[in-house]
Amino acid sequence: MKTNVTALFDLDGTLTRVRSLESSFIAFLLKKRRIRFPQVVHTAGFFLRTCWNAPSDSLKRNKMYLRGIPATEIETLAGDFISSRGKELLHPEGVRLLLEHMDKGHVTILVTGSLELLVEPLVRELGLPFERTFSTKLRTSCGLLTGEIEGIHYHGESKRRLATDLSSQLGFSLEVSYCYADSRSDIPLLSLFGNPVAVNPDRYLARTATRKNWKTVTFT
């Protein structure tokens, strides 16, 4: 039986043991020699040069290490990566918590800045019971990745706006709902919920959680 309660989860560093699923995928691509280290360095350099003056532009273009690669090839490689490493990347405690919310009839939602081509096979192959998932799409042109993001990059305030919109659309109450996240960038999102939970928080979020009397949990 469904309730008016939702449980919204971040992915990177919250449900995963690694802070960035994409970084692990980059290491996988380097090992497979599908991308070269200079491509990654070039992408990082571009981001550092532009992020202070035009952060939104940087976020739109910081996937340049994938530029020119056929989308179908990257999707296949992403599937191989998840098949080989997906289970070990997840915190078992986080998965159990997700299942508990599902058993209670809570609406389970995943909102992450991680790449859709990684998130979808992870959710599907590991049977994660999310009713809605929101992740970052990559732009393509003539079947090739452009190195740019398509649409919204779910990070910081954009996560907060999405949660507010979903509350109205799905009819759940933020005051009695749960949110799980690990980063200072998630503070605007966590602040919306009546039951915010800092999971393996970074230092800034840990201090904020203590000051605001938010629950903190540590997954090992």
N, C-alpha and C positions, 0 to 999 in steps of 0.2 A: 504494500500500500504506500503510495507516494505521499509525501508531506510537503509543507511549504518551507522545508529546510534544504539548503544546498551545502555541499562540501566542495570548495574550489581549491584546486591544487596547482601550484607551480611545478615545473619538472626539474630543470637543472639545479642540482644542489639540494633539492627538496626530496624528490623521489629517487633521484640518481645519486650514486656515490661520487660522481665527478661533478665539478662545478659547471662544466660545459660539455654537453653531448657532441656539439659540433667540433670542439677541439679534439675530442677522441676520434671523430670521423676523419678529421684532417690528418691525424697521425696514421690512420688506416690507409688513407689515399696515398700518403707519402710512401708507406711501406709497399703498397701495390704499384708504386711508380706511375700512378695516374696523374698526379700533380708533382711539381718540383718545388723544392724548398724556396728558390728565388720567387716563385709565384706568391707564396705565403708571406715572405718578407715584403714584397711589393705591396700586397694588400694591407699589411700592418703599417707600412710607411705612409700609404695614402690616408689611412684612417687617422694616424697621428698628425699628419699635416693639416687635415681639414676639420677635425672634430671640434676644435675650439671656436672656429669661425662659423661653421655650418653643421652642427651635430646631426640634424635630421637628414641632411644630404649625405653625410658620412654613413649613417645607418642604412640609407637606401643603396649605397654603392659598395659596402664593405665585404661583398662576396665575390670580389673580382678574381680570386684564385680559381673559381669555377667557370669563368668566362670562356665561351667557345666549346665547352664540352656538351655532347648530346644529352638532353634531359633524360632520355631512356637509359643511357649508360650509367648516369649518376644514380638514377632510381634503382637500377640493378645492383650497383655497388653498395648503396645504402641498405638494401635488403640483405645483402651478404654480410655487411657489418653487423646489423641487428641480429641476424641468425647466429653469428659466431660469438657475439659479445653481449647481446642485449640483456640476458638474464643476470649476468654478473655485474652489470652496471647499476642495477636497481637495489635500493634498500629493502630487504624483506619486511622490515617493520612498517615502512611506508605502504607497501602493498597490502599488508594486513589491515592497516588503518583504513585504506580505501575500501576494502571488502566489508569492513564493519559499517561504514557509512552506507554502502549499498544495501546491506542486510537490514538496516534501519529504514530503508525507503527514501533516503536522502538523494537529491539530484546531484550527481557527481559530474564535475566539470574540470577540464584541464585547460589552463591558459598559460602559454609559454612562448618565449621569443625564439625557441629552438626551431630548426627547419622542419617544415611539414614532411619532407621526404624521409626524415628520420623518425619523426613522431608517429606517423601513421603505421609503419611496419612494427614499431615498438609496441604500440597499443594493440594492434591486431595479433601479432605473433605471441605476445605474452598474455593475451586475454585480459587486459586491464579494463575494468568495467566502467568506462567513462561514457556518459550519455551525450556529452558535447565535448569536442576538442577544438581549440583555437591555437594555431601555430603560424609560423612565418612561411609564406609562399615565395618561390623564386620566379622571376620573370624569364620567359623564353621568347625567342624570335627564330622562326624557321626551324624549330626543333632543337635549337641550341640555347644553352643558358647564357644570359647576358651579363651575369655577375651583379644584377640588381634585385632588390626586393620588390615583389608585387603586392601592393596593398599595404596593410597595417603591419608594423613591427610591434608585437605585444611586449611592451616594456614600460615600466613606470606608470605615468598618467594614463597611457592608452589601456593598460590593464584595468585601472580604476574605472575608466569610462565604460569599458565593456561590461564589467560587473554590474554597474548601475543600470545599463541598458538591459542586461539579461534579467535582472531582478524584476523590471517592469514587464518584459516580454513573457517570462515564465511564471511570474507570480509568486516567487519565493521571498521570504523575509530576510533581509540582511541582518536584522537585529538578532535573529536566532540561528543564523547560519555560520559555517566554519570556513576559514581560509588558512591554507598552509603555504608558507614561503620562507626563503632563506636569506634574502638580500635586502640591503638598505633601499634599493630601487623599488622594492615591493611594499614599502611602508605606506604609500598612498592607498594601495589596494587593501592591505591588512586593516587599515584604519576604518574601512567601511563596515567591517563585520563585527557582530556581537561576540564572536568566538575566534579571534585571531590567534594563530599559533606560529611561533617562530621555530623553524626546523633547522637544526645545525646552523644557526645564524652567524653571519659575519659580525665583526666587532660592533659596528655602528648599530645594526639591528638588535644585537644582544643588549646593548645599553638602552636602546629605545624600548625594547620589550620589558626590561626591568623597570624603567621609569613609568611606563604605562600599565604595568601589572598584567602584561600579556603572558600567556602560557608559553613556555619554551621546552622543546623536546630535542633529544639528541639521538639520532640513528647511528648505529655503529656498523 
